[in-house]
Amino acid sequence: MIRTLIVFLAMLLLVPQGAWAQAQGLFDGPRGQLAAAGWAGFADMHFLADSLGALALATVLGALIGYHPMTPRTVDTLREADLPKVYILYAFVGAVIGVTVREFGMVIGVVVFGIGGLIRFRTDTGSARDTGRLIIVTLSGLIAGLGLPHFAVVTTAFAFVLIFLFDQRPYCRVKVSELPQGRVAESAAAYRAVLEQKGCKIVGERKSFNKDRVEFVFRLPRASARDQIHADLCAIPQEFRGEIDWEVE
């Protein structure tokens, strides 16, 4: 944080005087209370359509990067498999901030930046995905407090749909240890066949021959299918069977 502050101050010193005066103008806002649309904003169909278009565009652009064709070649862990969803959520967050700043000015951007820093460094959410969701709900509350309930509703509804789509087919990691010695490759093929037969999309596989272990990172066909898949994995012939450990995103 200190290093970032030093860099920011250095950039300010290097900005020409004319440009600095223009930049200061970006932070100029109305004196006193901010003009808020309130509940009448739900009748502003132009703003609603424009904001929805911005959120949709940001989501598509984030998905283009997150689900790049080269991405599956580098997936080895559950965290890496979950990163495309994180990219989309953060692109969505950026669009929400952009629309809010456009509506109320750059001062709101500074406020959001401060809130984001507080959340990121003072809140233990456990994962980047949970941090993204925490930022989204914070932004929704901030937007509602600024007097834009229509945009707060649009933001929450859009985020709700994204999370629903993401969690329909969650990523999982299955670690199978204590495999029969010398039969890691055959055991891996047997477990892979069961996963593919059940409609799982395997995005990563790692074999450890010296530890008699294999790990799979895959996407469930649906969230409710885990118990049945676990039962099928446990029914693999004894000569290929190992100890199964699950990790779900």
N, C-alpha and C positions, 0 to 999 in steps of 0.2 A: 504493500500500500504506500509506503514512504517513497519507494523508487518511482511508482506511478505518479505520485504528486510532484516529485522533482522534475520528471519529464514533462508533465503538463505545464508547470511554471516556466520551464525553459522554452517551450513552444510559444507561450504567451509573450515572452521577451523578444522572440524572433519575429513575431508578427508585425508587419508595417503599421504605422500609425493610422493610415486611412482604413486599412482592413480591420484594425482593432475597433475603430469607431463604428464601422459597419457591423461587426460582430456584436458589439454592445447593443446595437439596435435590435438584434434578434431576441434579446431578453427583455425588451421593453414590453410591458403589458399594461392593461388597464389598471388605473389606480383604484384601490379599494376592492370591493367585492367583484369577483369574476362574473361575467354575464353567462348564465346557465340556461340551457334550453328547458330543463325540467321535464315533466311528464308530457308536455306538448311536443317533445322531440319525437314521440312515436308517430306523429303525423307527418314528419319530414321524411317522406319516402326517398327523396334524392340522397339524403345523407345516409339512410339505412342501406340503400342499394350500393352507394359508393364505398361505404365501410365494409360491407360484405364482400364486395369485389376485391378490396385490398387484402382482407384476411384470406380469401380463397387464393389469390395470386401468391401471397407469401407462403401459404401451405404447399402449393404446387412447386414453387421454386425450392423450398426446403426439401421436398420429396425428391426432386431431381438430383440434388446433391446427396441426400441420405441414402437413396436407393440407386446409386450409381452402379452400372453393370460390373465395375471392378471391385465393388465393396465385398461381395461374398467370398472372394478369393483370399481375403485377409482376416476373416472371422475365425477366431479361435476360442473366444470366451463369451459368456453370456452378456457381459457388459458391452462388448463390441457388437453383438447381434442386436442389442437394444438401442444403439446409438442413432440409427436412422430416425426413430421415433423422437429422440431427444432433439435432433436437428429440426424436425418439423415443428415441435412445440416451441423452440426458441425462435424460429422464423415467425411463427404466429405471435409470440410475445413482442417481437420487434415491430410487427405491423400494428399491434394494439397501441404500442407506445407512439408510433408515428402518427396514427390517426388522432390520438389524444393531444400530442404536441401541436399538430396542425390546427386543432380546434382551440387550444388555450395558449399556445406559445411555448417557447423554449424553456421557460421557467419550470413547467411541468416536467420537461425532460430531465432537468437537474434533480427534481424531487424523486422521480422514478429511479434515476441512477443511484441516489443515496439509499433508497429503499432496497434496491437490488443488491447493493454492496452489504447492507446490514443482513439481509437474508442469507446471502452466500457465505459470509464469514462468521455469522453469529448464530446460525440455525443449523442443527444437525439433522438433515433430512435423509441421509444414508445413500442417496444416489442423485445423479444429475436429472433423471426423469422426475423424481419427487420434488427437486428444487424448482424445475420448470413449472410443475403444477402449483407449487406454493406461490411462485411469482404471478401466475395467472390469476389465482383467487385474490391476491393482494391488489393486482391491477383492477380487477373487477370492482373491488371495494373502493379503491381510489376514484375510479371513474364514476361510480354511483355517488360518492361524496362530492364530486365536482359538479354535480347537477346534470349528468348525462345518463339517466337511468335507461334510456333506450339503447345506448351503446354498451352499457354494462350488461344488459340482457342479451344483446347480440354476441358479445364476447363470451359470456358464460355458456350460451347455447352452442356456439361454435366449438368451444373447448370440450363441452360435454359430448358432442358428436365425435370429435377426434379421439377422445379417451375411450369411448365406446367401441369405435372401430379398432383401435390399437389392442384393447384387452380382449377382444373376441378370440383372437388366436395368439396367445402369449408365447414368448420364447421360453424354452426350458433347457436345462443342462442335466444330463444323466451321466453319472460317473459309475462305471461298473468295475469294481476292484476284486481282487482275489480270484482272478480267472484261472482256469486250469493251466498249469505251467506248460509252456511251449505251444499253446493253442490260442494265442491272443488274436491272430488274424482270423481264424475260423470263428471264434466267439464274436469278434466284431462284426463279421459278415452276418452271423445269425441274428444279433441284436439289430443291425441295420435293416435286415429284411423285415423284421416285425414292425419297426418304426415306419418304414415306407409302405408296408401293407395297410397300416392304420391311417395313412394319409398325412403323416408328418413330413414336413419339409426340412430336410437336414441341411444345415448351413455350415457346420463345422464338425470335424472328427479328428480326434487325436489318440494315437495308440502309444502306449508305453510298454515295450516288451520287457524291459528290465524290472518293471514293477507289476507286470501281469495286470494291466489296467487299460481301459479304453473309455474315452469321454465323447459324448455326442452333444452338440448344440443344435437344437431343432425348434421348429414352430409347430405347435399343436394344431390339429384341424379345428378344434374349438376348445374352450376353456374347460368344459365339462367332461372331456374325453380322457383326462389324466388317469383316473382310477382304473378305467378299462385297459388303457395302455400299460399301466403298471402291472396289472394282473397278467396280461399277455407276455410281458417281459419276464415275469417270474415263472412262467410256464415253459420257458425255453429248456430243451433237453439238458439233463444233468451234466453231460460232458462238455457243455459250452457255458454253463451258468456261473455267475459271479454275484457279488453283493452289490445291490443297486442303491444309489444315493441320488435324490432329486434336488434340483435347485430351480425355482421358478422365479421369473422376473417380478 
